[in-house]
């Protein structure tokens, strides 16, 4: 007779080691504006998948692209300023 056992212990045995570290959470927090801007861009693009984009749709996509690019530039400038010696940016 075959016994059916759960794999709960095997699956959750390493749960403590799989949690993100504080440094990883800080990095995610710093990248959050970029992530949210990319989500907005994807939302604008997804809305036009099943139809011909109107002028309003194209304007929304352009604005979302600009916001995503601005968020990336701000993040790069912030990390570059933090990594320079003496805080000179």
N, C-alpha and C positions, 0 to 999 in steps of 0.2 A: 504494500500500500504506500502510495506517495503522499507525503505530508505537505500541505501548503503552508508556507511561512511568509511572514511579511518581511520586507526589506527596510523597514523603518529605521532600524538601528544602523544599517549600512548606509542609508541615505543621509541621515542626520548626524552621523558620527563626527563629521568634520564641519559642522555648521559654524562653530566658533571661528574656524580658520578661514571660512569663506566670506566673512563679513568684511566690508571695506574698512580700511584704516582711516584714521583721522586725516592724514595727509591726502588720501584719495578723495575723501569727502570735501576737503577744502578745495582741491583742484576742480571737482565737479561744481562746487559753489561759484568759483571764479569763472567757469565756462558757461554758467547758466544763462547769461544774456545772449550768448551766441546760440545756444541750444534753442532757446525760446524764439529767437529771430528765425532760425532755420525751420522751426515748426510752423511759424506763420507763413514763411515762403512756401513750404510744402502744402499747407492748407490752401493757399491761393492757387497753386498749380493744380491741385487735385480737383478743385471746383470747376476747372475748365477741361477736364479730361473727356467728358461725355457731350460736350457742346462746342460750338465755335465761340472762341473768346470774344466778348464785346470790348468796346473801348474802356469801359469801367473795369472789366476783368484785367485787361492789359495794364491799366494804371495801378491796380492793386498789386499785380505781380511785380511791376517796376519798383513800387514803394517798398514792398517786402524784400526785394533784392538789395535795395539801397540800405535798408535797416540791417539786413544780415551782414552786408559788407562793412557797415559802420561798426557793428558790434565786434566783428573780427578785428578790425583795425584798432578799436579801443582796447581789446584784450591783448593784442600784440604790443601796443604801446605801453600798456600797464605792466606787462611782464618784462619788457625791455627796460623800462625805467626802474623796475625793482632789481634787475640783475646788474645794472651798471654800478660801478664803485662810486661811492660818494653821493649817490642818488641823483646824479645829473642825467637828465633825459634829453 
